[in-house]
């Protein structure tokens, strides 16, 4: 039990480190004028060359530990930085990895990890669906295919289900492309309409 507790402390530590690094990065980027315009932001990120793609996908993956980093911002950034087709592809890669990782973390560390990663209210809202395996599978599949559904929470919860890693991975990999395309392009359009980007 103590070993599990120490492993779960790593989740807290990674969350704290990720939050601190994000705040520091945003502060220095803001001070450096990166957010002055869309063009400045794109030029800054593309300044990392080939590493910009890895950094972007890593940012998508960090969302698992940074609930303060809304995916609406990162998926819109993908489209802004790399265009509608390649941006959606990179969003798909990053979000698919993070969805499978969310499942695996809870599968490995159980309910204790779930409680560290998801609020109790959100857990209670969906946890009753776990009682019936087939019902949860249908629910999970539906949520993964829908663009604005709470899929991170459901991926965490799937870790407590009896679904296999293969089944969860296949559902995520087949269900995400269309939903991520709609989600990415929808948020980008909305943020452009209201003048944020």
N, C-alpha and C positions, 0 to 999 in steps of 0.2 A: 504494500500500500504506500509505503514511504517512497519507493522508487517511482510509482505513478505520480505521486504528488510533486516530486522533483521534475519529472518530465513535463507536467502541466505548468510548472513555474516557468519553463522555457517559453511556453506560449505567451505568458504575461510579459516576459522579458522581450521577446521578439516584437510584441505589440508596442511596448514602450519605446524600444529602439526605433522601430518603424515610424512611430508618431513623431519622435524627436527629429529624426532625419528628414521627415517630410516638412516639418515646420521650418527647420534650418534651410532646406533647399528652397522652399517657397519664399522665405524671407530674402535670401541672397538673390534669387531670380527676380523678385520684385524690385529690390534695390538696384539690380543691374539693368532694369528696363525690359526684361524679357516679356512682361505682360502688357507693355505699352500698346502693342498691336498684334493682330493675328500673324502678320508677316514676321515680326520680331520673335514671336514664340516659335514659329516654324523654323526660322533660321537658327535659333539657339539649339533646338533639339537636333536638327540636321547637322549641326556643327560637331556632333559626336560621331558622325560618319556611320559606318556599318554597325557600330555599337548602339546607335539610337534605337534600332529595332529590338535588340536584347534588353535595353533599358526600358523600353515601352512595355514589352511583354512581362518583364520583372515587376513593373508597376502594377500591371493587371493582377499578377500573382500576389502582390503585397496586400491587395484588398482583403484577403482572407484574414489578415491580422489587423487591418486598419478600417474599422467600420466608419471612420470619419471621412474616408475617401470614397465618395459615391461613384458607382460605376457609370452613372450618366455623364460624368465629367471625363472619365477615361475613355469611354467608347466614342464620345464626340471628339476627343483629342486624337484618337486613332484615325478618324475620317479627315480631320483637319490636316494632320501631319502627313498622311500617306495617300490621301485620296479615297474616294468611296469604295473602290474594289479592294485594293491592297489594305486599306485601313480596316475594313470589315474582316478581311482574312486574318490580320494580326489580332484583332479583337477576338475572333473565333479561337485562335490558338491560345491566347492568354486566358480567356474565360473558361475554355474547356479544361485547361490544365488546372486552374484554380477550383473548378467545380469537382473534378475528380480528387484533387488534393483535400478539399473540404470533407468529402465522403471518407477518404482514407484516414484522416486525422481522427474523426469520431469513431470510425471502425476500430482503430488501434487503441484509443484512449478512453472510449466510452462516454457515458453521460457526463462525467466530470469535465471533459473537454468541451462538450456541447454547451454546458453552462458557462464556460469561460468565453465562448465565442458568440453566443446568441443570448439575447435578453430572455428572462424568464417568461415574460408576456408572450413573446413570439414562439417560444417553445410550447407553451400551453395552448396556443392558438392552433398548432398543427399536430401536436404529439398524439392526439387521439386517433389520428389516421393510421398510426403504426400498429394499432391493435389487430387489424386484419391485413395480412400480407398482400393479398390480391388488390384490395382497395387501395393500399398505399402505393403499390406498383402503378396502378392506373393514375392515381393522383400525381405521383412523381413524374410519370411520362407526360401528362398533360401540362404540368407546370414547366417542364423543360422545353416543351414546344411553344409555349406562350412568351411573347417578348417582354411583357411588363409584370410578370409573376415573380413571387419571392423565391427564386430558384436557389440562392445561396443557402437560405434557411433549410429548404427541402433537401439539398445535397448533404448538409450536416445531418439532418434527421435520417437520411437514408443509411448513414453509417450505423444506426441502431437497428436497422431493419435486417431481414434475412436475405435481402437481395445480394447477388454475387457481385464481385468487383467487375467481372466481365459484363454482366447485364447493365449495371449502372453506367459503365464506360461507353457501351454501345448506345444506350439511350441518350447520353450526353452528346456523344460525337455525331449522332444522326439528328438529334432534335435541336441542337444549337444553331446550325448555320442560318436558317431562315429567321429564327427569333433574334439572333444577334444582328443580322442585317437590318431588320425592321427597327430594333432598339437603337442601333448605332445611327442609322440615317434619321430616325424619328427625333432623337435627342439633338442631333446636330442641327436639323431644320428648326426645331423649337428654339434652341439657344440662339440661332441666327435671327429668327423672327423677333425675339425680344431684345436683341442687340447685345447679348453678352459676348458673342464671338463674331 
